[in-house]
Amino acid sequence: MYYVYVIESMSSGKWYIGYSADLKERVAKHNRDGNTSTSKRGPWKVIYYEAYLNQKDALGREKFLKSGSGWRYLKKQVRHYLQKQLNT
């Protein structure tokens, strides 16, 4: 399986979109400061993911989610999560 995921910084609220064949290990690596683009903003938690059987499908989806249309799609998909965050 291949995963496209969105993680959220628990310190800043910023999102990061990524791809991995091992989601648990990849998120653990983000939290161990193993990625230059996420190392200073952790800890991170998974707020959304999709699973794919084909690597190329996952990579294509990651590329889409990083686009303007993709960001809008994600915000609609997790709107209840975002609304809950605003109310806490």
VOGU-904658 format. One line per 5 residues: number of its first residue (from 1); their letters; for each residue z, x, y of N, C-alpha, C, CB. Coordinates in nm, 4 decimals, m for minus. Each point is the difference from the previous one (the first is absolute). Glycine has a CB too. Example, Ala and Ser with C-alpha at 12.3 -4.5 7.8 and 13.67 -1.06 7.14 Angstrom:
BEGIN
1 = as = 0.7800:1.3190:m0.5690:0.0000:m0.0890:0.1190:0.0000:0.0900:0.1200:0.1246:m0.1892:m0.1173; m0.1966:0.1542:0.2223:0.0060:0.0820:0.1190:0.0730:m0.0770:0.1090:m0.2145:0.1184:m0.0628 $
This chain:
BEGIN
1 = myyvy = 0.0000:0.0841:m0.1178:0.0000:m0.0841:0.1178:0.0000:0.0887:0.1243:0.1218:m0.1844:m0.1246; m0.1789:0.1287:0.2293:m0.0037:0.0677:0.1297:0.0574:m0.0971:0.1033:m0.2047:0.1424:m0.0650; 0.2846:m0.0911:0.1518:0.0716:m0.0846:0.0943:m0.0349:0.0345:0.1440:0.1844:m0.0218:m0.1655; m0.2031:m0.0822:0.2449:m0.0104:0.0122:0.1444:0.1302:m0.0613:0.0511:m0.2618:m0.0114:0.0088; 0.3294:0.0825:0.0783:0.1331:m0.0453:0.0389:0.0225:0.0125:0.1498:0.0834:0.0660:m0.2243 $
6 = viesm = 0.0126:m0.1439:0.2704:0.0459:0.0090:0.1381:0.1493:0.0271:m0.0078:m0.1817:m0.1588:0.0910; 0.2241:0.2655:m0.0258:0.1424:0.0285:0.0088:0.0421:m0.0098:0.1455:m0.0086:0.1499:m0.2041; 0.1337:m0.1843:0.2229:0.0531:m0.0149:0.1347:0.1156:0.0973:0.0185:m0.0700:m0.2436:0.0079; 0.0709:0.3106:0.1052:0.1097:0.0889:0.0341:0.1225:m0.0840:0.0331:m0.1602:0.1767:0.0854; 0.2697:m0.1481:m0.1518:0.1228:m0.0741:0.0262:0.0653:0.0456:0.1307:0.0325:m0.0288:m0.2473 $
11 = ssgkw = m0.0771:0.1428:0.3000:0.0572:0.0479:0.1262:m0.0812:m0.0440:0.1219:0.0911:0.1954:m0.1241; m0.2239:m0.1968:0.1115:m0.0832:m0.0325:0.1159:m0.0759:m0.1322:m0.0126:m0.0220:0.2425:0.0355; 0.0105:m0.2962:m0.1560:m0.0759:m0.1226:m0.0209:m0.1501:0.0223:m0.0096:0.1786:m0.1180:0.1198; m0.2247:0.2423:m0.1105:m0.1432:0.0320:m0.0093:m0.0471:m0.0158:m0.1438:0.0190:0.1599:0.1943; m0.1471:m0.1909:m0.2090:m0.0605:m0.0173:m0.1315:m0.0885:0.1180:m0.0345:0.0080:m0.2473:0.0290 $
16 = yigys = m0.0225:0.2698:m0.1588:m0.0918:0.1011:m0.0524:m0.0731:m0.0638:m0.1169:0.1488:0.1958:0.0730; m0.2800:m0.1805:m0.0775:m0.0823:m0.0536:m0.1082:m0.0475:0.1178:m0.0842:m0.0742:m0.2014:0.1396; 0.0890:0.1883:m0.2699:m0.0415:0.1081:m0.0885:m0.0523:m0.0511:m0.1320:0.1665:0.1451:0.1078; m0.1998:m0.0502:m0.1939:m0.0577:m0.0287:m0.1313:0.0611:0.0977:m0.0993:m0.2182:m0.0866:0.1011; 0.2413:0.0414:m0.2248:0.0545:0.0886:m0.1023:m0.0202:m0.0599:m0.1385:0.1691:0.0865:0.1638 $
21 = adlke = m0.1704:m0.0003:m0.2628:m0.0043:m0.0461:m0.1383:0.1415:m0.0223:m0.0532:m0.2168:0.1236:m0.0351; 0.3179:m0.0713:0.1051:0.1399:m0.0161:m0.0403:0.0810:m0.0403:0.1232:m0.0243:0.1724:m0.1875; 0.0374:m0.3011:0.2074:0.0617:m0.0525:0.1218:0.1452:0.0452:0.0161:m0.1517:m0.1967:m0.0162; 0.2310:0.1864:m0.0896:0.1410:0.0372:0.0111:0.0164:0.1465:0.0394:0.0558:m0.1731:m0.1713; m0.1302:0.2593:0.1065:0.0098:0.1429:0.0305:m0.0500:0.0302:0.1411:m0.0293:0.0517:m0.2434 $
26 = rvakh = m0.0753:m0.1198:0.2854:m0.0547:0.0245:0.1337:0.0987:m0.0400:0.1089:m0.2298:m0.0361:m0.0904; 0.2942:m0.0777:0.0737:0.0990:m0.0432:0.0986:0.1201:0.0955:m0.0019:m0.0744:m0.2417:m0.0263; 0.1151:0.2845:m0.0916:0.1089:0.0977:m0.0088:m0.0378:0.1282:0.0732:0.0717:m0.0974:m0.2206; m0.1975:0.1389:0.2088:m0.0458:0.1205:0.0707:0.0028:m0.0207:0.1509:m0.1447:0.0589:m0.1959; 0.1038:m0.1755:0.2421:0.0099:m0.0299:0.1444:0.1462:0.0142:0.0449:m0.1998:m0.1592:m0.0134 $
31 = nrdgn = 0.2908:0.1094:m0.0673:0.1411:0.0035:0.0366:0.0623:0.1383:m0.0134:0.0138:m0.2352:m0.0711; m0.0776:0.3233:m0.0028:0.0459:0.1389:m0.0087:m0.0676:0.0868:0.1049:0.0409:m0.0302:m0.2445; m0.1049:m0.0304:0.3421:m0.0718:0.0705:0.1059:m0.1157:0.0821:m0.0558:0.2111:0.0083:0.1330; m0.2801:m0.0639:m0.2317:m0.1097:0.0718:m0.0629:m0.1364:m0.0260:0.0600:0.1323:m0.0077:m0.2019; m0.1402:m0.0548:0.3177:m0.1270:m0.0326:0.0618:0.0125:0.0272:0.1495:m0.0532:m0.1756:m0.1775 $
36 = tstsk = m0.0380:0.2530:0.2334:0.0113:0.0378:0.1411:m0.0053:m0.1199:0.0949:m0.1049:0.2169:m0.0593; 0.0305:m0.3210:0.0246:m0.0106:m0.1140:0.0913:0.1185:m0.0959:m0.0097:m0.2460:0.0205:m0.0179; 0.3308:m0.0061:m0.0829:0.1154:m0.0896:m0.0121:0.1336:0.0744:m0.0036:m0.1473:m0.1585:m0.1211; 0.1449:0.2890:0.1260:0.1220:0.0772:m0.0249:0.1103:m0.0211:0.1028:m0.1439:0.1655:m0.1079; 0.1128:m0.1946:0.2288:0.1022:m0.0096:0.1054:0.0470:m0.1429:0.0274:m0.1006:0.2021:0.1000 $
41 = rgpwk = 0.0450:m0.3019:m0.1721:0.0306:m0.1392:0.0329:0.0687:m0.0774:m0.1109:m0.1933:0.0072:0.1476; 0.2357:0.0591:m0.2535:0.0617:m0.0683:m0.1137:0.1410:m0.0452:0.0312:m0.1398:0.1355:m0.1525; 0.2037:m0.2030:0.0611:m0.0472:m0.0380:m0.1328:m0.1017:m0.1145:0.0052:0.2197:0.0746:m0.0924; m0.2948:m0.0866:m0.0175:m0.1086:m0.0966:m0.0095:0.0288:m0.1028:m0.1086:m0.1616:0.1738:0.0806; 0.1087:m0.2953:m0.0601:0.0077:m0.1035:m0.1032:m0.1368:m0.0663:m0.0134:0.2469:m0.0396:0.0476 $
46 = viyye = m0.2782:m0.0009:m0.1685:m0.1270:m0.0694:m0.0268:0.0127:m0.1436:0.0492:m0.0493:0.1475:m0.2023; m0.0479:m0.1893:0.2833:0.0001:m0.1401:0.0451:m0.1204:m0.0773:m0.0539:0.1212:0.0710:0.2071; m0.2196:0.0020:m0.2632:m0.1196:m0.0666:m0.0508:m0.0754:0.0977:m0.0887:m0.0152:m0.1488:0.2052; m0.0415:0.0983:m0.3142:m0.0905:0.0825:m0.0801:m0.0982:m0.0864:m0.0769:0.1773:0.1746:m0.0198; m0.2878:m0.1141:m0.0170:m0.1022:m0.0625:m0.0838:m0.0327:0.0980:m0.1118:m0.0963:m0.1359:0.1950 $
51 = aylnq = 0.0665:0.0844:m0.3138:m0.0331:0.0837:m0.1152:m0.1466:m0.0188:m0.0378:0.2382:m0.0146:m0.0823; m0.3021:0.1250:0.0450:m0.1412:m0.0008:m0.0381:m0.0192:0.0771:m0.1294:m0.0684:m0.0169:0.2413; m0.0284:m0.0265:m0.3203:m0.0332:0.0708:m0.1231:m0.0930:0.1176:0.0263:0.0293:m0.2128:m0.1260; m0.1083:0.2037:0.2309:m0.0998:0.1024:0.0303:0.0402:0.0782:0.1250:m0.1794:m0.1421:m0.1060; 0.1751:0.2728:0.0987:0.0391:0.0862:0.1116:m0.0849:m0.0241:0.1245:0.0749:0.1698:m0.1655 $
56 = kdalg = m0.2046:m0.1852:0.1484:m0.0877:m0.0213:0.1149:0.0304:m0.1308:0.0709:m0.1755:0.1329:m0.1145; 0.2127:m0.2360:0.0384:0.0391:m0.1269:0.0613:0.1253:0.0179:0.0859:m0.1009:m0.1249:m0.1942; 0.1978:0.1983:0.1427:0.1239:0.0243:0.0744:m0.0271:0.0804:0.1261:0.1291:m0.0073:m0.2141; m0.2117:0.1102:0.2046:m0.0309:0.0819:0.1170:m0.0758:m0.0799:0.1061:m0.0058:0.2023:m0.1476; m0.0832:m0.2893:0.1029:m0.0719:m0.0862:0.0940:0.0935:m0.0967:0.0696:m0.2029:0.0196:m0.1414 $
61 = rekfl = 0.2981:m0.0722:0.0674:0.0967:m0.0930:0.0587:0.0911:0.0719:0.0998:m0.0067:m0.1385:m0.2102; 0.0486:0.2597:0.1758:0.0818:0.0786:0.0928:m0.0747:0.0214:0.1314:0.1130:0.1147:m0.1943; m0.2388:m0.0790:0.1838:m0.0809:0.0220:0.1201:m0.0080:m0.1275:0.0840:m0.1335:0.1749:m0.1223; 0.1117:m0.2885:0.0561:m0.0059:m0.1272:0.0728:0.1328:m0.0304:0.0696:m0.1693:m0.0841:m0.1652; 0.2807:0.0998:0.0929:0.1298:m0.0340:0.0578:0.0346:0.0869:0.1205:0.0735:m0.0736:m0.2254 $
66 = ksgsg = m0.1299:0.1920:0.2322:0.0246:0.0879:0.1146:m0.0880:m0.0348:0.1200:0.0648:0.1794:m0.1599; m0.1579:m0.2719:0.1425:m0.0867:m0.0428:0.1097:0.0685:m0.1087:0.0819:m0.2038:0.0579:m0.1359; 0.1456:m0.0937:0.2480:0.0546:m0.1067:0.0835:0.0092:m0.1327:m0.0731:m0.0931:0.1161:0.1965; m0.0114:m0.1505:m0.2704:0.0009:m0.1247:m0.0773:0.1060:0.0062:m0.1089:m0.2447:m0.0330:0.0468; 0.2605:0.1485:m0.1058:0.0999:0.0185:m0.1048:0.1419:m0.0170:0.0519:m0.1570:0.1536:m0.1143 $
71 = wrylk = 0.1839:m0.0982:0.2324:0.1330:m0.0167:0.0607:0.0288:m0.1469:0.0265:m0.0183:0.2271:0.1047; m0.0801:m0.2991:m0.0554:0.0185:m0.1434:0.0255:0.0270:m0.0742:m0.1310:m0.1515:0.0148:0.2017; 0.0770:0.0203:m0.3072:0.0210:m0.0607:m0.1313:0.1436:0.0248:m0.0480:m0.2454:0.0313:m0.0546; 0.2908:0.0927:0.0655:0.1352:0.0336:m0.0458:0.1066:m0.0779:0.0757:m0.0815:0.2271:m0.0605; 0.0649:m0.2376:0.1896:0.0993:m0.0726:0.0793:0.0074:m0.1471:m0.0407:m0.0403:0.1585:0.1898 $
76 = kqvrh = m0.0731:m0.2166:m0.2290:0.0008:m0.1375:m0.0497:0.0659:m0.0074:m0.1372:m0.2088:m0.0484:0.1305; 0.1814:0.1467:m0.2158:0.0550:0.0006:m0.1350:0.1525:0.0121:m0.0003:m0.2132:0.1016:m0.0797; 0.2676:m0.0272:0.1717:0.1450:0.0234:0.0012:0.0671:m0.0705:0.1181:m0.0376:0.2212:m0.1125; m0.0228:m0.3267:0.1598:0.0531:m0.0679:0.1188:0.1415:m0.0521:m0.0206:m0.2322:m0.0626:0.0595; 0.2651:0.0169:m0.1797:0.1353:m0.0503:m0.0241:0.1013:0.1144:0.0024:m0.0947:m0.1886:m0.1373 $
81 = ylqkq = 0.0549:0.3027:0.0844:0.0852:0.1189:0.0070:0.0214:0.0413:0.1463:m0.0842:0.0757:m0.2272; m0.0230:m0.0733:0.3033:0.0104:0.0386:0.1413:0.0869:m0.0990:0.0779:m0.2270:0.1076:m0.0142; 0.2108:m0.2348:m0.0153:0.0785:m0.1022:0.0684:0.1472:0.0161:m0.0321:m0.1948:m0.1562:m0.0068; 0.2261:0.1875:m0.1185:0.1382:0.0219:m0.0406:0.0587:0.1209:0.0725:m0.0497:m0.1017:m0.2245; m0.0297:0.2070:0.2413:0.0450:0.1206:0.0688:0.0351:m0.0309:0.1443:m0.1422:0.1398:m0.1505 $
86 = lnt = 0.0650:m0.2259:0.2155:0.0259:m0.0362:0.1388:0.1281:m0.0810:0.0156:m0.2449:0.0029:0.0399; 0.2775:m0.0803:m0.1440:0.1174:m0.0867:0.0071:0.1296:0.0696:m0.0387:m0.1497:m0.1882:m0.0495; 0.1436:0.3123:0.0062:0.1239:0.0719:m0.0376:0.0511:0.0859:0.1088:m0.0727:m0.0018:m0.2294 $
